[in-house]
Amino acid sequence: MRSKMMAAAGVFIIALAVTSALAQGPSLRATIDFQFTVGTKMFPPGTYTFIKEDPADVFRVTGDKHEAVAPVLTRVASMMPTLDAVVFDVVGDKYVLAEIWIPGDDGYVVATTKAKHTHKIVKVGM
């Protein structure tokens, strides 16, 4: 009986790992050389990974000791299929993660800024 329970637990763990891996969609990695926010969290300069989580329709932003989730507000059809970048809305000296453009995929808007702002585009080399 105990061995059957252990086998069932092992199968469950493997299934969970496979499901988690399949739930992750496209991703990119970028080095950001300025402080920025994702939602309400502040991130220092560094290298970050932006992972599309399916079917939750969010991006998980991870870096050394930092992590946040950015919900996708809308998807934007790419007019530049080779665009691979992270776009920030800039208001004064504040940078807010606004768009994520995955190579070979569409763009994803994760924040909008109503105040007058400019954009800072960080191109990503794959």
C-alpha positions in Angstrom: 0.0 0.0 0.0 2.8 2.4 0.9 4.7 1.8 -2.3 1.5 2.5 -4.3 1.1 5.8 -2.5 4.8 6.7 -3.1 4.4 5.8 -6.8 1.2 7.9 -7.1 3.0 10.9 -5.4 5.9 10.5 -7.8 3.5 10.5 -10.8 1.8 13.6 -9.4 5.0 15.5 -9.0 6.2 14.7 -12.5 2.8 15.7 -13.9 2.9 19.0 -12.0 6.4 19.8 -13.3 5.4 19.0 -16.9 2.2 21.1 -16.6 4.2 24.0 -15.2 6.8 23.8 -18.0 4.0 23.7 -20.6 2.2 26.7 -19.0 5.2 28.9 -19.6 5.0 30.7 -22.9 7.6 32.7 -24.8 10.2 34.6 -22.9 13.1 37.0 -23.3 16.0 38.2 -21.3 17.1 41.9 -21.1 19.7 43.9 -19.3 18.1 47.1 -17.9 20.6 49.8 -16.9 18.2 51.9 -14.9 15.8 51.5 -12.0 12.2 50.7 -13.0 8.8 49.6 -11.6 6.6 46.6 -12.4 3.2 47.4 -10.9 4.1 48.7 -7.4 7.5 47.0 -7.1 10.7 48.8 -7.7 13.6 47.0 -9.5 17.2 48.0 -9.6 19.3 47.9 -12.7 20.2 44.4 -13.7 19.4 41.4 -16.0 15.8 40.3 -16.0 13.8 37.5 -17.6 10.3 38.2 -18.8 8.3 35.0 -19.1 4.7 34.8 -20.5 2.7 32.6 -18.2 -0.1 30.8 -20.0 -3.1 30.5 -19.6 -2.9 33.2 -16.8 -2.1 35.9 -19.3 0.6 37.5 -17.2 4.3 38.1 -17.5 6.5 37.0 -14.6 9.5 39.3 -14.3 12.4 37.8 -12.5 15.9 39.0 -11.6 18.4 38.5 -8.9 16.3 38.6 -5.7 13.5 40.4 -7.4 10.2 39.1 -8.9 6.8 40.5 -9.9 3.9 39.6 -12.0 2.6 42.0 -14.7 -0.9 41.3 -16.0 -1.3 41.6 -19.8 -3.7 44.4 -20.5 -3.8 43.8 -24.3 -2.0 42.2 -27.1 -0.7 44.3 -30.0 -0.1 42.8 -33.4 3.5 43.3 -34.4 4.1 45.4 -37.4 7.8 44.6 -37.0 8.1 40.8 -36.7 11.8 41.0 -35.7 11.1 43.5 -32.9 12.4 42.1 -29.6 12.4 44.7 -26.9 11.1 45.9 -23.6 9.4 49.3 -23.6 9.2 51.6 -20.6 7.0 54.7 -20.1 9.1 57.5 -18.8 7.7 60.3 -16.6 10.4 62.5 -15.2 13.0 60.1 -13.8 10.6 57.2 -13.3 10.5 54.2 -15.7 7.5 52.0 -15.7 7.5 48.6 -17.6 4.8 49.2 -20.3 5.3 46.7 -23.2 7.1 43.4 -23.9 7.8 42.5 -27.5 8.7 38.8 -27.9 10.6 37.8 -31.1 8.3 36.1 -33.6 5.3 37.0 -31.5 3.1 40.0 -30.9 3.6 42.8 -28.4 2.0 42.7 -24.9 0.9 45.9 -23.1 1.3 45.4 -19.3 0.9 49.0 -18.1 -0.4 52.4 -19.4 0.6 55.8 -18.3 -2.0 58.5 -18.5 0.4 61.4 -17.7 2.5 62.9 -20.5 5.4 60.6 -21.1 8.1 59.4 -23.5 9.3 55.8 -24.2 12.5 54.1 -23.5 13.1 51.1 -25.7 15.6 48.4 -24.6 16.4 46.2 -27.5 17.1 42.5 -26.6 19.7 40.4 -28.4 18.6 36.8 -28.6 
